[in-house]
Amino acid sequence: MQELKKVINNYREEKEISILEDFRFIHNGKTSYHEVFDSNYWKRKDLIFELYQDYGLADKPLIKWLLTEELKASEINTPVYTVDLCAFMLYKYMEMEDIYMLYEAKFGAGTDLQVYVDIELLFGFDSNETKTYLENKQKDKRKNKKILKAIDYYVQNPDARFRSRTAYIEHFETQKIKGIRADLAELAENN
């Protein structure tokens, strides 16, 4: 793990993408459903968990890079847990413009992510504030409409109960992360 801390610290200091080359998504070249995988998934997973131990606002470029690689990997059915963890780290330090990347984490890479990644990430700071931002933003109008439609769909469900931003962060950090760790440990044992 010391090596992973070194990678993170080097990236923090130098902001050079080349430092992350060994963690980039690489298709393993296989085509059979149960054999196709990302050659760097497990290394990147370890880097993500190392970062999760100590991350902050200054780590957003690294978090976004990791989330981008995770979304690429999710297109070939890698585990969804690391996408969720990266999306959460981005959410915790988000600015309103990050809503687009959070939308991609929830809806951009298949049904597994749509089910697993929580909708609260898409609400941003507050669903009404996010909706106002998207309604007034002149750029990316098509994407804005898609995100607004998704938010409205969930908010209109009379039986749904959504956590506030503060409650969601607490839930993730005290409950959901335990499940993510357990599920990934089980996957690692079976591989």
Secondary structure by P-SEA (a helix, b strand, c coil): caaaaaaaaaaaaccccccccccccccccccccccccccaaaaaaaaaaaaaacccccaaaaaaaaaaaaaaaacccccaaaaaaaaaaaaacccccaaaaaaaacccccaaaaacccccccccccaaaaaaaaaacccaaaaaaaaaaaaaaaaacccbbbbcaaaaaaaaaccaaaaaaaaaaaaaaac
